[in-house]
Amino acid sequence: MMLTRRSTGTPLGRWLGRLRRPLAAPIELCAQRYGFLPVRFRHRGALHRVARIERIWEERGRGARADRRYFVVSCADTRRCTLFQELRAGTWHVVW
């Protein structure tokens, strides 16, 4: 069976779409600038320093999902990731 873009409306297509989407991992935010910009965060025991924030945007939550604020950042070790904050709960997550 060949899966096409049209097949994402089926339960199988939605399930396969979730497999392709990277998972968000919880992080500990260690330092902030101006009360909301990430400076340092800890993920799986490793400390990462944000060298540059490349993009910031907010998305409204739909259904049970809360509003989120997203940050695309470059770390000091040249890795790039997306950090997001669940605004209602105040929790932070990373997607590599």
N, C-alpha and C positions, 0 to 999 in steps of 0.2 A: 504494500500500500504506500503510495507516495503522498506525503503530507504537503499541503500547499498552505498559503496564507489564509485561504478561505476556511480551512479546517480548524482554525483556532476557536471557532464558536462552539465546537463540540467539547464534551468533557475530556476526551483524550487530548485534543489540541490545547486546552487550557492547562492540563497537567504538564504537557511537554513544554509549554511556554514558561512555566514556573521552573523547570529544570535549567533552562537557558539563562534565567535571571540570576545574577550573583546574590549571594546571601549577605545580609547585614549582620555584623558581629558587634556586640556591645563593647564599649570602651569606657575607660575612666579619663575624664578630662582633667588634666593636672593644672593647667594655667589658661587664663583668658585675658584678652585685652579689651578694654572698654565694656566689660561685663557680658560680652556675647561672642567675640571673635576667638576661635581656638588658637592657642599658642603651642601647647604641648599636650600629648595624650598617651596613655598607656594601653597597649593592645597585646594580650597574651604575655604579659610580663615585660615586654620591650617598650622602652620609652621612645617616642617619635616627636621630633620638633618640626613645627610647621615653618617652612622657609618663606612660602608665598601663598596667599589666597588668590586663586585665579577667577573664581566666580561665586556669587552668592545669589540664592533665590529662595522663595517660599512657596509651598504648595498647601492648599487647603485640603483637609482630610475629607474622605468620602466614607460614608457609612460609619463603621466602628473605628476607622483609622483616624488618628489625631493629626492636627496641622503640623507641618514639618518645615524646618529651615535647613537648607542644604548649602554646603561649602565644598567646592572642588579645590583641593590644596596640593601643593608640592612640598614634600618633606625634605629635610636637610640631607637625607641619604639618597636623594634623587628619585624616590618613589612617588607616585601620584595616586591619590585616592579621593573618595568622596566621603565627607563626614556629614551626618545629619543629626539634628536635635528634634526629638519629639517635644513640641512646645508645651503640651498639657502636662506631661509627666516629668519633663526636664531631663530625660535620659539621652545619651549620646551613642551613636553607632557609626561604624566604618564599613565601607564597601571598597575592596581593593580592586 
